[in-house]
């Protein structure tokens, strides 16, 4: 390995170390994130944590006078989805500086010829927000295979 290669490797290792520190800090900041979603003219408020877990649900005292049970259920779903979208936006904002730093780093192939330019994980498919039993949730070949579900409903005994 030439002196130039050794210097490039040392520079990359420093950058990786700095990125690890930034990543640790970002993970700690992410763990503290929350977001709020509201629906039905603020009659329903949902708070979620960074993982999208509902940590608080608030409803106006007079919600039953204003909305039917079906409308309340829809408002809770809408508010939760809104809060989850907001917490995802906040988490993406936290990660943006690291993505920018990563983009400025030398390619792996520059350091070790023959390696791919990037080692990357496959991207996750975004989870559906469609309710259970909806057409969007059906598996593409479910009808043809005869594995189509009968529809929504709780089937576990004791529920």
ZIVEN-V137567 format. One record per residue. PHI is phi as a letter, one per 30 degrees, with the letter a starting at -180 (NA if undefined). PSI is psi as a letter, one per 20 degrees, with the letter a starting at -180 (NA if undefined). Layout:
# ZIVEN-V137567
phi,psi
PHI,PSI
PHI,PSI
This chain:
# ZIVEN-V137567
phi,psi
NA,p
d,r
d,h
d,g
d,g
d,h
d,g
d,g
d,g
d,g
d,g
d,g
d,h
d,g
d,g
d,g
d,g
d,h
d,h
d,g
d,g
d,h
d,g
d,g
d,g
d,h
d,g
d,g
d,g
d,h
d,h
c,i
d,q
b,r
b,q
c,p
b,q
b,q
a,r
h,l
h,l
i,k
d,h
b,p
b,p
b,p
c,p
b,q
c,a
d,h
d,j
i,j
d,p
d,p
c,i
a,p
b,p
b,q
b,q
d,q
e,h
c,k
d,h
d,h
d,h
c,h
b,q
d,r
e,h
d,h
d,h
d,g
e,g
d,h
d,h
d,g
d,g
d,g
d,g
d,g
d,h
d,g
d,g
d,g
d,h
d,g
d,h
d,g
d,g
d,g
d,g
d,h
d,h
d,h
d,i
e,g
d,h
d,h
d,h
d,g
d,g
d,h
d,h
d,i
d,q
d,q
d,q
e,h
d,h
d,h
d,g
b,n
e,p
j,h
d,q
d,q
d,h
b,q
c,o
b,q
d,q
d,q
d,q
d,q
d,p
d,p
d,q
d,q
c,j
d,q
d,q
e,q
i,i
d,r
e,h
d,h
d,i
d,q
d,q
e,h
c,j
d,g
d,g
d,h
d,i
i,j
c,j
d,p
d,q
d,h
k,a
d,q
l,q
c,p
c,i
d,p
d,q
j,j
d,NA
